[in-house]
Amino acid sequence: MKKKVLADLLVTFMKIGLFTFGGGYAMISMIEDTCVDRKGWITHDDMMNVTVLAESTPGPIAINCATFVGYQQAGLAGALAATLGIVLPSFALIYLISRFLDNFLEITVIANAFKGIKVAVGILILEAAVSMIRKMQKKALPRMIMAGSFFLMLLISVFSWNVSSVSLMLTAGAISLGAMIGGKRKQKGGEEK
């Protein structure tokens, strides 16, 4: 039974790794569609949490997501199978391209294909963002943090301010933690009365 789960994890994440261009953010919607909607390996809430954790920890977001899903299904062996599955196709393709094709991007057909892929990647990333926003809690604080972060990042990009995105994430985390602690204290104070 465990071998079947490991094989399923490996093959599933190999398909995701092989057919998703554009890096981790583009893979999020495909990981969610496969692991939440089709396979039922994790819930939508798990996917939201793992995306936040994967973004906050070192390493590519798609690999971190795959590792989490694999670990949820089959422990350490599942984490290794899912991680290998998502990494192997990209590694093999890049190795083959670098080994056998000099000036790969100078081939007209390939260059034009990559121009089209850029548009598709943008749409995949936008789809993942819209999907996460729809599933976000309908509370004011998470929406205010999201909107504030979006506009702050937009201003930082437009005006080329030197602000670390890590400091924005830490600030948002501190605000959320403070709100959670404040809400629990308020709830506890209401129960005591």
N, C-alpha and C positions, 0 to 999 in steps of 0.2 A: 504493500500500500504506500509506504513512504517513498519507494523508488518511483512510483507512478506520479506522486505529487512533485517530487524533485524534477522529473522529466517534464512535467507540465509547466513548472515554473521556468525551467531552462528554455523550452521551446517558445513559450508565450513571450518571454522577455527578449528572446532572439528576434522574434517577429517585430516587436516594438522597436528594437534597436536597428533593425535592418530597414524598416519602412518609414522611419520618422527622421526627417531632415530638420536641421535648425537647432539642435542642441536640446538641453534639458527642458527649457520652458515650452518648447514645441511638443515635447513628449508627454507633458503633464496631462493634456486632454486625452491622449491615447491610453496612457496608463490608467486614468480614471475610468474611461469607457470599458477597458478590458477588465480591470481588477475589481471595479465596483459594480458596474452594470451587467456585464456578461458573466463573469466568474463568481461574483459575490464574495471575493476573498476578504475585502475590507468594506467598511461603510463609508458613506459620503463624509461623515464627520471625521473618521480616521484619515481620509484622503486630505481633508483640509488641514488637519493637525500635522500629518506627515509632510505636507508641502511646506508648511511654516518651519518645521524642524529641519527639513532637508535644505531649505534656504539658509537657515541659521548656522548650520554645521559645515565644516570644511568639506570640500569635494563637490563634484557636479550634482545638481539637484535630481536628475533622473536616476543616477546611480544610487543616491541616498534613498530615493523613493522605492526603487526596486529592492534594495537591501532590506528595507523595513517590511515590505510586503512578503518577501521570501522568509524573513524571520518569523513573521506572524503565522505563516503557513506550516513551516517545517523547521523552526529553530535555526541553529547555525548553518546546518547543511542547506536549508532553504535559502538563507541569506546569500550563501556562496553561489548556489545555482542561479538565483535571480540576477545577482551581480555579474556573474560570468556571462549569462545570457544577454544582458543589455550591452555589455562591453565588447564581446567577441565579434559581432558583425562589423561594427565601426573599425575596430582594430584590423580585421582582415581586409576590409575594403581599402583603408588608408595604406596598409602594407602593400597590397597589390598595385595600387595606383603609384606609390612611390618607387616600387621595384621595377615596374614594366613600362610606365608611361612618363616620359619626360615632357615637361611643359603641358601638363594635363589640361589646365584651364585655358590654354591658348587654342585648343581645338574648338572651332566655331560652334558645333552642335552642343558640346559640353558647356561652353560659356553661356549660350542662350538658355540651356536647361537650368542652369544655376540662377539666371535672372528670374525665371518663372518660379523656381523653388523659393526664392526670397519672398515673393508675394504670398505663397502658400504658408510659409513659416510665420509670417506676420499674422495671417488669419488664424492659424492654430494657436498662437500665443494669445490673441484677442479672445478666441473661443474659451480657452482655459480661464482667462481672467473673468469673463462674463459669467461663466458657469460657477466660479467660486463666489462671485458677488451675489448671485441669486441664492446660493445655499448659505450665505452668511447669516448669522443671527440677526433677527429684526430688531435689534436693540440700538439705541442712539450712539453709545460709546464706540462700538466696533465700526460703525459707519462713519463717525466723525474722524476716527483715527485713519481709516482708509482714505477718506476724502482729503484730510489734512496732509497725509503722506504723499498722495498723488500730486496735489498742488505744490507742495514744497519741492518734490523731485522735479516737477515741471519748471518751477522758478530756478532751481539749481542748474538745470540743463540750459535754460534760455539765457540766464545771466552768467553762466560758467563760474558759479561760486564753488569754492573748494570745501565741500562738506561731504563727509564720509557717509555712505548709505548704512554702514554698520551703526554709526551713532544715531541715525534715524530709527533703525530697528530697535536699538536698546532703549531709546526714548519712548517709543510706542509700547515696548514691553513693560517699561517702568510705569507708564500711565495705566496700562491694563491691570498690572499687578496692584497698583495703588487703588484703583477703582474696585477691584475684587476684594481687597482687604477692607476697604471702606464699606462696601456693601455687606460683607459678613459681619462687621462690627455693628452696623446699623440694624441688621436683622437680629443679631444677638441682643442688642439693647432693647429692641421691640418685644422680644420674647420674655425678657426679665420683668418688663412692666406688666 
